[in-house]
Amino acid sequence: MSSYIDVDRLAAMVKAKRGERGLREIAKQIGEVSPSTLSRVENGKMTDMETFLRLCDWLKISPNELIKDAKDEEPPSISTPDAIALHLRADPKLDSTEARLLEKMFKAAYDQVVHDRKDDEE
């Protein structure tokens, strides 16, 4: 079964929580998300998994709440590190700090393996 992120619902939730406050204020409150990135999200465009996960933290929701079944639709592709990050963030046994640390460790290991493989091929 395929699934994808419901970007329209995410955009609506971010807009609703932001209310009348400015993008800069909210970007600063969330941390490590720029006002322009927030604007793109509010316009239904996702940039990366890390932004999605930060927004879920800010919204105080599980990332799973924004995952939809694709059924007949073609879901957007998601990289392996992003898929792992999503699963880690959704794991109720991990707090958000632990999940982020594991994400960074996995991504670093994954990037190293990919880099080493490219070196071996050359």
Secondary structure, 3 states (H helix, E strand, C coil): CCEEECHHHHHHHHHHHHCCCCHHHHHHHHCCCCHHHHHHHHCCCCCCHHHHHHHHHHHCCCHHHHEEECCCCCCCCCCHHHHHHHHHHHCCCCCHHHHHHHHHHHHHHHHHHHHHHHHHHC
